[in-house]
Structure formats: structure tokens, C-alpha cells
Amino acid sequence: MKNIFKSLGLSSLALVLVVGLGVSNAGTAYATTTYAVNAITETGALTVTSAGALGLVAGANAINIGADATAKTITIGNGTGAAATVLNFGTGNLDINGTGASADFTLDADLFSIDGTGTANVTVTGAVGEDFTVAQAGAADASLIISSTGTGADALQITTSAGGLDISVTGTADTEDLNLTAVGATTEMRLTSASTEADAIDILTSGTAGGIDIDTTDGAITIDAAGADNGDLTITVGDNFTLDGAGGSVYAIGGSTTSGTITLGGASMTAATTLYGGSATRGVSIVQNLAAVTTESHGLSVTSTGTLESGENLVGVNSVTTPAGTGANWVSGVYGKVDQNGDYVTGYISGGEFEVDNSSATAQNEMFPLVLDSNSAAYHPNSAYIWGQDFGAAKMPNLLKITGTTIGTGNMVQTSADTDFVSTHSLKIMINGTAYYIPISTSQAFD
């Protein structure tokens, strides 16, 4: 046999080889082993057994195991005991190639580690229904961790080029949540969509009583809807809507609006709209910056429409002032004031104006543009329905001015009067530009 291996070109033999030649079972023909130059051919099974290390060395030449075209199974090592298999390669590559649709690659182990020091990839080029799954299986306290210590802006990427991305969490126990956390004082979390659909970003909770909670510890929340045509913001709730802040908070609605419209409530509302205020000087303050007035502008316009039933009443504006405490100088239910510090009005100035507009063809109702009601258990002797007083240096020339009223029998002013009385003073009123005087006296006796 030594001469045979020499004839194969092997200069030395480091192993003691026991080669089974012509071994057969009962009733089976002997297998034959043929030796030729650089080849050993066995028609049966060939077993090489070594009591020590077994090495196959070919210098700079290739070592081929099962490299012919015949389908076969190649087994290296065994799955019993503490047997180990080590594949070493230097600066070259390790290639594991499979050819064909059924050329599968299976790696099963207890613990496995794949470490690389350069650019690496795991790619599956599949057809319809051929998925690539990375999973942590087993109902145990175990984790699937994908991490990166890269320092680039894209240290970890999850991208799709044509399909969608689904992230599902089905845990129902406490803390089994979906957490997206950005750690770092200058690390932001951005949710961006380039979609042109109405629901480009959709945040939805579908569970009963499930809510959405957006909090900041010490920062602001800004919602911007840009675009002159589609930059709308709509908030619709099925129950209650609460907008609340801390003490001293400023609620600015339309603070940057120059020509927009602010609407509270709608035309179909059947409930009330209530505004509360608690300032020491103003409960609710409405400041109107009117543009150039062309015909008639209203700083505050209140329109009330109601369907009256039998015996019901309708009030357009109801102002109720309830004072508390002691020592106040005066209290007024409604205070109207026009503050003019220049010659801006060429007509008249009115602190308050009331009008009854009856377009009915018949006058079945008494009409009073101004009704003064008094409801008190007791009165001070100086009490009166009307109190006129001058605060400025100039004095009001007339007590009452009436225009647009026909003077005649049965109207507001009669054309005749009793002259058999004496008065010490008179009140002047203006009616259609004509001065009229009402006699009054410091004494109850007029004769």
C-alpha cells in the first residue's frame, strides 16, 4: 500500500489509514477499490478512520468534496456529544451557494452568532408569497433586539420601496406597549408623510374608551396647517371638548388672523354658548378692530331668532349684574360709551340706541323702543327712572330731542295748552328741530 500512495504522488503519509477493501455482507458482491494516478475510485462505501487527527492538505491547490454532478448528501461532523465543527478561512471568502428553486439553506442551533467587521447584507429575492421572516419564537420573557451604534443620521434604517410597513403589538398586560422613544437633549422624533391624501397621517384608537394623550413636561405643542387652499384644522368630538390651561394662561384664538372669521357655535345649535371671565376689571372683554367703514359696521353684533309659543318671551340680549361685597360707588347692568378724541363723526354720537322694527301691516302690539323696569322692595328718595348728568366742562343744552314725529292732535305733542298756571322753570326738548319748553316749578302749586 505504501508503494500505491507513492505512485499517487504523495511523498509522505502522516496518517495510518485503514481502508476496507472488498468487504461484503452475506449475499452481497464485494466492492472494489481502484487506484490510479491522482485518483481513488470505490464502487461501494469508503470509510477512512483515524485514531488521531485527520488532515487533508493540498498546498495551494483546491480540496473538493462531493464536487461531481451526482445528487448526494454530504455530512460533516455529528450531532451527538460535545462534537464541534470549525470552518476557518483567511483573507479569502467563504461561499455557501445553492442553485435552483429548491436549493434551501437551513441553520439550526441553540446559540448562534454572526459577526462581521465590514459592509454586510442579508437579502432574499423572492416571488409572490415568499416572505422573509426574522422572529423571536416562543412564549417566554425573551426579546428580539435590532440595534445600531452608528453615528450617522441614518444609523438604523427600515425602508420599503413599493409596499407598506406594518408594526403590530398584541400584548395586553401592563407595560406591553409600543414605545417610540428619542433619548438625547437634541434628538427629535419626526413623523413625516409626503402623501397627498386627506388622511396622509392617521392616528386612530378604535377600542372602547381608548384615548390619545399628548403631553410635554416643559415645552410647547404647535399644530400648523399651512396652505391657502387646504390648510384647514378640524377638531370633531363625539362627547365633550375641553380647552384648559393653568393660572395666568393666555388663550389666543385667531391672534394672527388679519382678515379671517372666528365663529363660535353654528346655525343649527340648540344649546347655549357661555363665556366666563374672572378679571378684576373685565369679566369678558371683546375688542374689535374695524377696518375702513363704508356703510355701517358693528363692533359687536348679536342676532337672536326664536320661535315663540303662547305665553313665551324672547330677549335678544340679557345682561344680569349681581354685585357682592360692600362699599361700591355704583353698579350698572349695561354701560355704553363712545370715546371720541377728535372730530371723526359729522352726524350724531349715541351711547346707546334702541329700535323696534315692525314690518307687520297691523299694529296689534304696543311698541316701546325703550322700557324702564323697576323691581325693588324699597327706594331711596333720590331714585328715578332716568338720571341725566354732565361729567364734562360743557353742559347739555337739551333734556330731550325728538325727530321724525308728526306734531298734531293725538300724537306726542299737542298744539294747545292750558295757560292758567305759573312755573318757575322749564325743560327744553327739541322736536324736528323746533324747541319746546315744558314748564316746571320748585313748588307743587302752579297757580
C-alpha positions, 0 to 999 in steps of 0.5 A, a space after each residue: 500500500 505504501 508503494 500505491 500512495 507513492 505512485 499517487 504522488 504523495 511523498 509522505 503519509 502522516 496518517 495510518 489509514 485503514 481502508 476496507 477493501 472488498 468487504 461484503 455482507 452475506 449475499 452481497 458482491 464485494 466492492 472494489 477499490 481502484 487506484 490510479 494516478 491522482 485518483 481513488 475510485 470505490 464502487 461501494 462505501 469508503 470509510 477512512 478512520 483515524 485514531 488521531 487527527 485527520 488532515 487533508 492538505 493540498 498546498 495551494 491547490 483546491 480540496 473538493 468534496 462531493 464536487 461531481 454532478 451526482 445528487 448526494 448528501 454530504 455530512 460533516 461532523 455529528 450531532 451527538 456529544 460535545 462534537 464541534 465543527 470549525 470552518 476557518 478561512 483567511 483573507 479569502 471568502 467563504 461561499 455557501 451557494 445553492 442553485 435552483 428553486 429548491 436549493 434551501 439553506 437551513 441553520 439550526 442551533 441553540 446559540 448562534 452568532 454572526 459577526 462581521 467587521 465590514 459592509 454586510 447584507 442579508 437579502 432574499 429575492 423572492 416571488 409572490 408569497 415568499 416572505 422573509 421572516 426574522 422572529 423571536 419564537 416562543 412564549 417566554 420573557 425573551 426579546 428580539 433586539 435590532 440595534 445600531 451604534 452608528 453615528 450617522 443620521 441614518 444609523 438604523 434604517 427600515 425602508 420599503 420601496 413599493 409596499 407598506 410597513 406594518 408594526 403590530 403589538 398584541 400584548 395586553 398586560 401592563 407595560 406591553 406597549 409600543 414605545 417610540 422613544 428619542 433619548 438625547 437633549 437634541 434628538 427629535 422624533 419626526 413623523 413625516 408623510 409626503 402623501 397627498 391624501 386627506 388622511 396622509 397621517 392617521 392616528 386612530 384608537 378604535 377600542 372602547 374608551 381608548 384615548 390619545 394623550 399628548 403631553 410635554 413636561 416643559 415645552 410647547 405643542 404647535 399644530 400648523 396647517 399651512 396652505 391657502 387652499 387646504 390648510 384647514 384644522 378640524 377638531 370633531 368630538 363625539 362627547 365633550 371638548 375641553 380647552 384648559 390651561 393653568 393660572 395666568 394662561 393666555 388663550 389666543 384664538 385667531 391672534 394672527 388672523 388679519 382678515 379671517 372669521 372666528 365663529 363660535 357655535 353654528 346655525 343649527 345649535 340648540 344649546 347655549 354658548 357661555 363665556 366666563 371671565 374672572 378679571 378684576 376689571 373685565 369679566 369678558 372683554 371683546 375688542 374689535 378692530 374695524 377696518 375702513 367703514 363704508 356703510 355701517 359696521 358693528 363692533 359687536 353684533 348679536 342676532 337672536 331668532 326664536 320661535 315663540 309659543 303662547 305665553 313665551 318671551 324672547 330677549 335678544 340680549 340679557 345682561 344680569 349684574 349681581 354685585 357682592 361685597 360692600 362699599 361700591 360707588 355704583 353698579 350698572 347692568 349695561 354701560 355704553 360709551 363712545 370715546 371720541 378724541 377728535 372730530 371723526 363723526 359729522 352726524 350724531 354720537 349715541 351711547 346707546 340706541 334702541 329700535 323696534 322694527 315692525 314690518 307687520 301691516 297691523 299694529 296689534 302690539 304696543 311698541 316701546 323702543 325703550 322700557 324702564 323696569 323697576 323691581 325693588 322692595 324699597 327706594 331711596 328718595 333720590 331714585 328715578 327712572 332716568 338720571 341725566 348728568 354732565 361729567 364734562 366742562 360743557 353742559 347739555 343744552 337739551 333734556 330731550 330731542 325728538 325727530 321724525 314725529 308728526 306734531 298734531 292732535 293725538 300724537 306726542 305733542 299737542 298744539 294747545 295748552 292750558 295757560 292758567 298756571 305759573 312755573 318757575 322753570 322749564 325743560 327744553 326738548 327739541 322736536 324736528 328741530 323746533 324747541 319746546 319748553 315744558 314748564 316746571 316749578 320748585 313748588 307743587 302749586 302752579 297757580 
